[in-house]
Amino acid sequence: MPIKFGKLMERNQELVPCNLGTSIAQNIFLIISSKFQEHRFDSSFGCELWDKDFELITNPLVWQEQVNQSIYKSLNKYEQRLERLDVDTTVSEEPYQNPVTQVRSIKKRITISVKGVIKATGEDFAFAPQLFLSPISID
């Protein structure tokens, strides 16, 4: 049953189910933000993005295609509630200000666009999380 994971951390709170689209988006984000061999139950859970985080990008198109393929393979394996899956990544350079130190810098931002159709309902699904690279952080 899909649940809102934020409620797990609150005391004496009833776990309220979330909708199917939210559950799928949460699982996709978990897959994208997990490194291979991070989870003991399955060493292939995750994606290659973490392995490529600090890699020098000499050819952006090749790098993006490798990341696309890794994410696609992982989502195809671990998010079986979607069909007609399409994954596309774009990398851009963005100004970034560290919220703690207030230091400004330029970071690479990756937008991962995931589209598909929810098998159970036939509804279109779209999710596009954004991450900063080197080191990976959430926007």
Summary of the structure (lengths in Angstrom):
residues: 139
radius of gyration: 16.4
end to end distance: 27.8
largest distance: 51.3
contacts: 356
relative contact order: 0.16
helix: 29%
strand: 32%
